[in-house]
Amino acid sequence: MSTDRIAEASVTIDAPRERVFEALVNPKDIKEYMFGAEAVSDWEEGARVVWRGEWKGKRYEDKGVILELKPAQRLRYTHFSPLSGEPDVPESYHTVTVELTEEDDGTLLTLTQDNNATADARRHSEENWGRMLEDLKDHIEGAS
């Protein structure tokens, strides 16, 4: 896959990696920063994950499977959204990888999403993830 189709967004959060990771898998936290989405999962490798909510006036139910879960280090999962207009087939799923790196000024969170159909789709994904990461940062730092 061409690297121009991999969306990437990052943010540095003034909090320990453990707190940032907790916010990635805690449904109460997720609802606060992920556009009001309700997340349902056992949060174990191999478990299904569902995100429900409303986006731009449309109800949605996105889904995926947790591929890797290493507390305070990495979360990797597949993701499919019916709002994409694509068929629900393996080729329509993205893999989202979230990496946490300890830095002097907090935790660097880097998120990548593969399988973007076009460079425009990649840019759109980067904008959405960027907004979500800023909301995550505000949520964690505001709660401190």
N, C-alpha and C positions, 0 to 999 in steps of 0.2 A: 504494500500500500504506500502511496506517495505521502511524504511527510507534510505536503501542503494541505492534506485532508485531515490532519490530526489537530483538533482544537486544544489549546492550552490556556489555562488561567492560573494565576497564583496570587497569594496574599500572605503577608506576615502578620501574625496575630500575637499580641502581647499576653500570652498565656502558655502554660506548659503543654507539651504534646499530649499528655494524658487527658487534659481538659478539652483540647481541640478534638481529639478522637472521640471522646464521650459525646460531644455535640453532633458528631457525624452519625452516631448510631442510636441516639436517644430520641424517641418520637416526639417528646415534648419540646426538645431543642429544635428538631427538624421543622416542626410546624412554625416556629418563630422566624426562621431565616430562609426556608425553602418555599417562598411564595404561598405559605399557608397550607402546604401539603400534609396530609395525614400519611405517615409511613407505618407499614405493617410488615414485620419480619421477626424471625427468631434470632437474627444477627449472628448466624454461624455459617461457616463455609458450606456451600451446597444448598443453603436455604433460599426459598423464594423471598422476594421483596416486592412490595406493591406501594406505589405512591398515588394517593387520591386527592383530588382537589378541583379547583376551577382556575382556568387560565384564559384571560381575555374574554370572560363571559361563557366559556365552554367548560362543561364538566369533563374530567379525564380520569383515567386509571392507567398509569404507566406501570410497567412490570420488569422484572429481571431476576437474576440469580446471583448470589454472592459467590464469587470465585476465590477470593482470598481475603482474609481478615486477620491482620497482625496488629493487635492493640498498640496504640501510640506510634505506629509506623506506617501501615498501608491498609487501604481498603480498595478492593477491585471487584466490580460487578458488571453484569450485562444490563442493558437498559433498552427498552422499547416503549415508544409512545404512539398510540393510535392517532394522536393529533398530527403526526408527521405525514399522514396520508399514505404511508407505505403499508404493504401487506405484512401481516404478522408471520414472518418467515425468518429463519436464522440470519439471512443476509441483511435484514433490516435492523438488526440489533447493533448497538454501540457497546464498546467496552469502556467503562469509566474507571480510571485509576487515580486514587488520591494518595499522595505521598506526604508524610510529615517529617520535617527535618528540624532538629533543634538548632537555633541560632542565638547569638548574643542578645538580640532584642526580642526574642520570643520563638514562635514556631512558624517556619515557612511551610505553607500548605501549597502544593502544586497538584493541579488536577489536569488530566488529559482525557480526551474523548476521541476514540478512533471512528472510522467508517463514516465520515461525513461525505455526502455524495458529491459535493462541489466545494470550491474554495469559498463561495458565498455562504454555503451551509456551515462551513468551518467558522467563518467570521461571526455568523449569527449565534452559533453555539458558544463561542468565546465571549460574546457580549452577555448572553444569558448566564453563563457560569460566573463571569466576572461580577455581575450584579449580585448573584447569590453569595459569592465569597465575601463581598463587601458587607452584605447583610449578616453573614456568619460572624465576621470580625466585630461588627457593631454589637451583635447579640452577646458574644462572649466578653468583649471588653466592657460593655455597658453593665454586665451582671457582676463584674469584679468589685 
